[in-house]
């Protein structure tokens, strides 16, 4: 595209030429393509946290699939290396990380400051300015954009910048210590982040490993079992009014195990009144194996050893605080 020369845009040695305008337009068009990227086209979910639960997916392979899309629309890696070269970064007054983060402060740099000051009716003005006009930034889009930019920065060897946070700023770098409810470490370990390539990539970015994550997750496991005990049992038999169930009434806690008396628990479940919604409906059959299976399902991410004894006790092995 050939534009007329904007020689009148001169401000303290800043000259906005045809070549510079074209360069800024191409950068703006690349930003627009990223903002409009359809993550479902690449079998992504919107949330990076959901991708961390999906086994069999390889982030680097997914990046290559997305890059193939950009190849087809004119932004192959060689093109992008040139578009965001050090020389062109100096000409444009910003780099790829600035494009990723956005922010209105960038438009106070030259040459954008000159363009804004002299001609807001310039063709493609919006394309040039939009990345820094207060709209949503690239770090708050979706998982596909996060993954693509994460690896693109590696491919282009972009240095001297903050991270491209997987999951976006405020999620990827979240404090993993105790929160108001359960720690983030517990939640992410329970969902099996340590078992998927997406989860491992997030862990690598945060500088943690599976041992670290499990140690902190285990601190909340006992709390989770106590607080969600009734909820777990309700998944076995939703027909009964089980609001008053308490793990303490059915368990013995030792340093390396929790022993749950299923015989007593099943008796109390059977003697509990029906929920009004389920009156005159089929009553669920509850037995030791169904309850054990539900605990196993709820704690699957922890890969804990569980044992259903001949005396119908459920033993959950782990690290606990004794009664």
FIVO-442892 format. One line per field, with one value per residue (C-alpha): residue number from 1; residue in one letter; x, y, z; chain. Coordinates in steps of 0.2 Angstrom, whole numbers, m for minus. Last residue first. Layout:
<lolos>
num <- (NUM ...) .
residu <- (a ...) .
px <- (X ...) .
py <- (Y ...) .
pz <- (Z ...) .
chaine <- (A ...) .
</lolos>
This chain:
<lolos>
num <- (323 322 321 320 319 318 317 316 315 314 313 312 311 310 309 308 307 306 305 304 303 302 301 300 299 298 297 296 295 294 293 292 291 290 289 288 287 286 285 284 283 282 281 280 279 278 277 276 275 274 273 272 271 270 269 268 267 266 265 264 263 262 261 260 259 258 257 256 255 254 253 252 251 250 249 248 247 246 245 244 243 242 241 240 239 238 237 236 235 234 233 232 231 230 229 228 227 226 225 224 223 222 221 220 219 218 217 216 215 214 213 212 211 210 209 208 207 206 205 204 203 202 201 200 199 198 197 196 195 194 193 192 191 190 189 188 187 186 185 184 183 182 181 180 179 178 177 176 175 174 173 172 171 170 169 168 167 166 165 164 163 162 161 160 159 158 157 156 155 154 153 152 151 150 149 148 147 146 145 144 143 142 141 140 139 138 137 136 135 134 133 132 131 130 129 128 127 126 125 124 123 122 121 120 119 118 117 116 115 114 113 112 111 110 109 108 107 106 105 104 103 102 101 100 99 98 97 96 95 94 93 92 91 90 89 88 87 86 85 84 83 82 81 80 79 78 77 76 75 74 73 72 71 70 69 68 67 66 65 64 63 62 61 60 59 58 57 56 55 54 53 52 51 50 49 48 47 46 45 44 43 42 41 40 39 38 37 36 35 34 33 32 31 30 29 28 27 26 25 24 23 22 21 20 19 18 17 16 15 14 13 12 11 10 9 8 7 6 5 4 3 2 1) .
residu <- (x x x x x x x x x x x x x x x x x x x x x x x x x x x x x x x x x x x x x x x x x x x x x x x x x x x x x x x x x x x x x x x x x x x x x x x x x x x x x x x x x x x x x x x x x x x x x x x x x x x x x x x x x x x x x x x x x x x x x x x x x x x x x x x x x x x x x x x x x x x x x x x x x x x x x x x x x x x x x x x x x x x x x x x x x x x x x x x x x x x x x x x x x x x x x x x x x x x x x x x x x x x x x x x x x x x x x x x x x x x x x x x x x x x x x x x x x x x x x x x x x x x x x x x x x x x x x x x x x x x x x x x x x x x x x x x x x x x x x x x x x x x x x x x x x x x x x x x x x x x x x x x x x x x x x x x x x x x x x x x x x x x) .
px <- (m37 m21 m16 m15 m3 m10 m18 m37 m44 m62 m69 m80 m73 m65 m56 m59 m42 m36 m19 m19 m17 m21 m31 m43 m49 m67 m67 m59 m72 m86 m79 m78 m96 m102 m92 m99 m117 m131 m146 m156 m174 m186 m198 m213 m204 m188 m192 m196 m178 m180 m177 m161 m161 m153 m139 m136 m134 m123 m111 m111 m105 m94 m82 m70 m51 m40 m22 m4 m4 m20 m38 m52 m68 m87 m93 m79 m83 m100 m117 m130 m136 m140 m158 m159 m163 m146 m138 m120 m117 m125 m110 m97 m107 m109 m90 m86 m80 m72 m63 m58 m50 m40 m34 m29 m11 m10 m10 5 15 8 13 31 33 25 37 37 45 29 33 37 21 11 20 16 m2 m3 7 m5 m3 3 m12 m23 m38 m34 m17 m24 m37 m24 m11 m23 m26 m44 m55 m50 m33 m18 m2 m1 m1 m7 6 m4 m21 m18 m10 m17 m20 m2 7 18 32 40 52 70 71 61 69 57 53 53 41 30 30 21 11 3 m1 m9 m18 m26 m30 m41 m41 m34 m16 m19 m27 m45 m48 m40 m33 m16 m19 m32 m19 m12 m28 m39 m28 m30 m32 m27 m42 m33 m20 m7 m7 m12 2 15 11 12 30 35 29 13 3 12 5 m12 m9 m6 2 5 9 21 29 30 40 36 42 38 56 65 55 58 77 75 65 46 40 56 54 35 38 51 38 24 11 3 m14 m9 6 m5 m15 1 6 m10 m6 12 7 m4 11 20 6 4 m13 m16 m24 m35 m36 m23 m34 m48 m36 m31 m49 m58 m57 m46 m50 m40 m55 m63 m50 m57 m43 m51 m39 m25 m30 m32 m15 m7 m17 m10 8 5 m2 13 25 14 15 34 36 25 35 31 46 52 66 57 40 38 21 21 31 17 21 6 2 7 0) .
py <- (m177 m180 m167 m176 m182 m195 m212 m212 m228 m232 m244 m258 m271 m280 m264 m252 m244 m228 m222 m204 m199 m181 m177 m191 m184 m182 m198 m208 m201 m206 m223 m226 m221 m232 m247 m245 m245 m233 m238 m223 m221 m220 m206 m203 m190 m184 m165 m166 m172 m189 m191 m198 m216 m223 m210 m214 m232 m229 m218 m231 m244 m232 m229 m217 m219 m204 m208 m203 m193 m201 m195 m206 m204 m205 m191 m179 m180 m171 m175 m162 m157 m174 m173 m188 m190 m184 m201 m203 m185 m180 m190 m178 m163 m168 m171 m154 m144 m159 m166 m149 m145 m161 m158 m140 m143 m157 m144 m136 m152 m156 m140 m141 m159 m156 m142 m123 m109 m100 m101 m120 m123 m115 m126 m141 m137 m135 m152 m161 m171 m157 m147 m161 m152 m156 m149 m133 m131 m135 m124 m110 m111 m115 m102 m84 m88 m98 m97 m99 m80 m78 m75 m84 m77 m58 m55 m67 m86 m89 m73 m66 m62 m45 m37 m35 m49 m54 m69 m69 m88 m86 m71 m81 m95 m85 m75 m90 m98 m82 m79 m96 m95 m80 m61 m52 m50 m44 m28 m23 m5 10 18 9 m5 6 20 13 4 19 31 19 35 50 60 62 73 83 79 61 58 67 58 41 45 48 43 49 36 23 30 24 6 m9 m24 m35 m20 m14 m32 m31 m15 4 20 15 19 12 m4 m5 m5 m18 m29 m31 m31 m40 m54 m54 m56 m70 m79 m78 m64 m64 m71 m89 m88 m82 m98 m108 m99 m105 m123 m120 m113 m129 m140 m130 m131 m150 m157 m175 m172 m157 m150 m136 m131 m126 m115 m106 m100 m98 m116 m121 m132 m122 m114 m112 m98 m87 m73 m56 m47 m56 m51 m33 m33 m39 m25 m12 m18 m18 0 6 m1 7 24 22 19 33 45 53 64 66 79 90 88 86 79 90 77 65 57 50 32 17 0) .
pz <- (331 320 307 290 277 265 264 263 272 269 282 277 289 274 271 257 253 245 239 234 216 221 205 208 224 220 209 223 236 224 222 240 242 228 235 253 248 244 234 228 232 217 218 230 239 230 230 249 253 261 279 285 292 276 277 295 292 277 288 302 290 281 296 288 292 288 285 288 304 310 309 314 305 306 317 312 294 298 291 297 279 273 268 257 238 232 236 230 225 241 250 242 246 264 266 257 272 281 266 260 276 276 259 262 268 255 241 248 247 231 222 228 223 206 202 204 194 190 171 174 183 169 156 167 167 149 147 158 174 186 182 189 195 213 210 203 217 231 225 223 242 248 255 258 251 257 246 228 224 206 193 179 185 189 172 159 159 154 158 144 155 158 145 141 128 112 105 90 93 111 111 98 111 124 111 104 121 128 112 112 130 129 128 143 139 122 129 130 123 131 115 114 102 93 87 71 65 71 60 45 34 43 50 67 59 67 86 85 72 82 98 88 82 96 113 121 112 123 139 134 138 128 136 121 109 122 123 104 104 104 97 79 72 87 86 68 71 85 74 77 59 53 65 61 42 45 57 45 46 28 31 28 39 53 52 52 67 76 72 77 94 96 94 107 119 117 121 127 143 146 164 160 145 157 167 151 149 132 127 113 98 86 78 95 99 86 84 84 96 88 70 76 84 67 58 70 67 48 50 60 46 33 42 44 26 20 31 48 52 70 71 84 77 59 52 36 27 27 10 1 5 m5 0) .
chaine <- (A A A A A A A A A A A A A A A A A A A A A A A A A A A A A A A A A A A A A A A A A A A A A A A A A A A A A A A A A A A A A A A A A A A A A A A A A A A A A A A A A A A A A A A A A A A A A A A A A A A A A A A A A A A A A A A A A A A A A A A A A A A A A A A A A A A A A A A A A A A A A A A A A A A A A A A A A A A A A A A A A A A A A A A A A A A A A A A A A A A A A A A A A A A A A A A A A A A A A A A A A A A A A A A A A A A A A A A A A A A A A A A A A A A A A A A A A A A A A A A A A A A A A A A A A A A A A A A A A A A A A A A A A A A A A A A A A A A A A A A A A A A A A A A A A A A A A A A A A A A A A A A A A A A A A A A A A A A A A A A A A A A) .
</lolos>
